[in-house]
Amino acid sequence: MLPQDTEDILDINTITIPKRLSESLPNANKVHRIKRLCDNGIQIVDKALTINKNNVLINEYIRYLYLKDKGINEVPIKYTQEN
């Protein structure tokens, strides 16, 4: 089941991670919450990843990391006008 905010499905390997995210340390509490939610089989993805028109990740970095770690290539995305 796809999240309600899904606008498209995209190969995760085509998403670019901006330096501000790749150099940051994700909040441990958020990482734990996402893992607990997804590992319990409630829903593998509860929100679409937010990207801009250039496929740069804007939001949901922890979900992105989780999906990468699980080897999930086709991911739900939604678009924003942000750069």
N, C-alpha and C positions, 0 to 999 in steps of 0.2 A: 504494500500500500504506500502510495506517495504522499508526502506532506501536502496539505491544502494550498500552501503558498508556492508550489512548484509551477514554473513557467516553461521549463524545458529539462531535458536530460542531456548531460554532457560527460565526455570522458574526463575523468579526474586528472589525467596526465596533461590535459590541455589548459589547466588552470595554473596561472602564475601567482606565486606567493610574494607579496611585497616585502621589502627588506624590514620594514617596521614590525611585521608579524614574524618573519623567519628568525629574527634576532631576539625576539621576546620569549620569555618563559611563561607558558600558559598557567593560569591560576589552578593550583592543585585541586581545590574544591570543585571547580567547574569540570576538570578532567574526570574526577571521580564520579560526579553526577551523570555526565554523558555516558561513561562506561557502564555504570549501574543501570541506567535507563536502557541502553542498547543491548548489553549483555544478558539482561533478564528477558529478552525477547519481546519486550513491550512494543517496540518499533525500532527497526535498525536506524532509521533517520526520521527525526521528528520535525525537522525544519530544513528547508532548502538552503543550500549555500548561496550567499549573495555575491555576485560578481558584477563587474562593469562591462561595457561593450568590448573591451580589450581582453576579456577573460581573466582579469586580475581580481583575486579574492578580496572582498571588502569586509565581509563579516562571516562568522561561524568557523573560525580557524580551528577550534578544538574539534568540531565535527569533521572538518576536513582531515585532520590528523588521525582521528579514529577510523574514518573510512579508508584512508591510505594504509593504515596499519592492518586492517582487516582484508586488504586486497580487493576492495570494492571499486570497480573502475567506472561504472555508469552511475552518476550521482545526480540528484535533483538540484536544480539551480533556479534562482530568480535573478532578475537584472535590476540594476540601479543606475542612475545617471551620474553617480559620484565617479571621481577619477581616482 
